Structures are given as structure tokens and as C-alpha cells.
């Protein structure tokens, strides 16, 4: 596999935007998708997720939707064979794409360089009856973005020992709705504002030394929703029934903040509690009862690989 990959430029992206967006990048992706394994698909869904090998011109080389290394390697070999059969003209686009670059509307373009970017891990916590397969160690990762002014508003106005503040409810609600979701085993949906009955985060300055404030954070969130949806992927998508999901968490941790530069140097917050219920693609159809779950919020690295938009970025309302 590694030897094969040396012949490719590898990248990963979120398929929903690419398969439904209107900008030039999405149009190219859609042209590629419609030559692949899900071409024209509308049932059971219109997803185009998978692995695609394509020439820069948009000519499809090969595609597959699988995580079996042998099958993926076979697809890559077929792609290389197709590439080697193409002329230079067929391989490369003759269009000047530079004029189109400004029309691309990727959410990563709104990455808050001078704000706060958190990496959010989720995982199940130990319990009496654990699955015996991969689900026992399952975990997931997302991101939470805060603009510079939002990040500063999480803290007391005066950063002196003993100062206390309540973080803006709108920001805590954003975390509770979009990040504290049960995505441990798969894809899920965000909560709505109407689903939240609690979203609180208190901060207190516990130490100030050499221009660095150490902040203690404590909070609580609670969300619950009832409605009609599927919980077994494609199996029950046309026979949906009433379900409930919920999440109740206690938050605690610390952060350090450079007062002069107005930037976080560290952020280490744990959210522990209970989840219940299932959504269509989150792998919980046989695990509906309340069970322990945990989240960790920490500073993301400032590298291109971590300039990844939050899963539910469109709910931020940033323009």
C-alpha cells in the first residue's frame, strides 16, 4: 500500500459539501463522483462518499468505498494502469483555474488564526457490559472554533486572582449543541437550541504569575430531543419510529492565558457524563440505554493538517 501511495497525491475532505456545493471545487468533485462507484445514485441515499483516484483534468481513474487494504490497493493499481494509458492532454486540464480560486467557499477560509481552536475528543467510558469488538475502544475527534473576541469573553474581564465570570451562554450552547454529541461510533446530528435545558460554564482566575493567568473552568450541560428518525442506517430509513436521545455532562479543567498577548497557552477541560439513545448513523441501535461518555477539549496544533472545520460549522452562522 505504501509503495502504491507514492504515485498519488493523497488528500481527505468532507463529502457533504463537495457533493452538494456550487463553487468550482465542488463542481469538479461532482464531475469526478458521477464517474465513480455511486454514479447517479439516489437510493438508499445520494451519498458519494468513498475513495476516488482522478487525474487533474477530472478524468476518473478508479474509485471504491471500502476500508479493506487489499481492495483499496487493487483500486490503486487499476488507477495507475488507467493513468499510464492516458495522454498528457487527457491527464491535465488546459483551463486556467487561477481565476476560479477566489470563488471557492471552503469553511477553512474562516479559520480563526488569532482566536481559540480546540480539538475535541469523544469516547465511551468503562462500564460493566462492554462490546467485545472495535466498539469497546471507539473514539472520535472534532474541532471547536472561537473568534478572538469570543475566546476572550470566556474569561473574567479583569484577570486578577479570584476574579470570576460566567462564559457567554451562546458560546456554551454552541459547544453543547455541536460538540457534545454522541459521535463516538459514527456520524450523528447536532442538537437544536430548543433541546438544551442547561448550558453553563463558570471561569475563575486562580493564579497570575509573570503575566500568565491560570483559569479554572467548571460547568454543566444538558440536552434532550425526541422525534421520529431512523437508528439502523439504511435498514429502517423507510420505517422510522419515535426515539429519544440525550446528553448530560459536567465540565471541569484549567487553562492558561497570556494577558499581554490575549491568547490561550493551554486548555485542558474534561466533560464527563451520560448519553442515551441513537441516531441514524452513530452505531447505537443496540445500545440505547444510559451509559457513561467522556470528552476532552484541548488546544489544537496550528498546522495545516488541523485547519479542519468543525463538523457542524454551518451552524456557527459565520459569514
QUICOR-V368911 format. One record per backbone hydrogen bond with DSSP energy under -1.0 kcal/mol. CO is the residue of the C=O (numbers start at 1). NH is the residue of the N-H. Records with the same first field share a line. If there is no record, write none. Layout:
CO = NH ; NH
//
This chain:
1 = 5
4 = 7
5 = 8
14 = 18
15 = 19
17 = 21
23 = 27
24 = 28
25 = 29
26 = 30
27 = 31
28 = 32
29 = 33
30 = 34
32 = 35
33 = 36
36 = 39
38 = 41
51 = 64
53 = 61 ; 62
55 = 58
59 = 55
62 = 53
64 = 51
68 = 72
69 = 73
70 = 74
71 = 75
72 = 76
73 = 77
74 = 78
75 = 79
76 = 80
77 = 81
78 = 82
79 = 83
80 = 84
83 = 86
87 = 91
88 = 92
91 = 57
95 = 97
97 = 100
100 = 103
101 = 104
106 = 109
107 = 110
108 = 111
111 = 113
112 = 115
116 = 146
117 = 300
118 = 144
119 = 298
120 = 142
121 = 296
122 = 140
123 = 294
133 = 136
134 = 137
135 = 138
140 = 122
142 = 120
144 = 118
146 = 116
147 = 151
148 = 152
149 = 153
151 = 154
152 = 155
158 = 160
160 = 163
163 = 205
165 = 203
168 = 172
169 = 173
170 = 174
171 = 175
172 = 176
173 = 177
174 = 178
175 = 179 ; 180
177 = 191
179 = 181
181 = 183
192 = 195
193 = 196
195 = 224
198 = 222
200 = 220
201 = 167
202 = 218
203 = 165
204 = 216
205 = 162
207 = 214
209 = 212
211 = 259
212 = 209
213 = 257
214 = 206 ; 207
215 = 255
216 = 204
217 = 253
218 = 202
219 = 251
220 = 200
221 = 249
222 = 197 ; 198
223 = 247
225 = 245
227 = 243
229 = 241
232 = 235
236 = 239
241 = 229
243 = 227
245 = 225
246 = 276
247 = 223
248 = 274
249 = 221
250 = 272
251 = 219
252 = 270
253 = 217
254 = 268
255 = 215
256 = 265 ; 266
257 = 213
258 = 262 ; 263
263 = 258
266 = 256
268 = 254
269 = 297
270 = 252
271 = 295
272 = 250
273 = 293
274 = 248
275 = 291
276 = 246
280 = 233
281 = 187
284 = 287
288 = 277
291 = 275
292 = 125
293 = 273
294 = 123
295 = 271
296 = 121
297 = 269
298 = 119
301 = 303
303 = 306
304 = 307
306 = 308
310 = 313
312 = 315
313 = 316
//
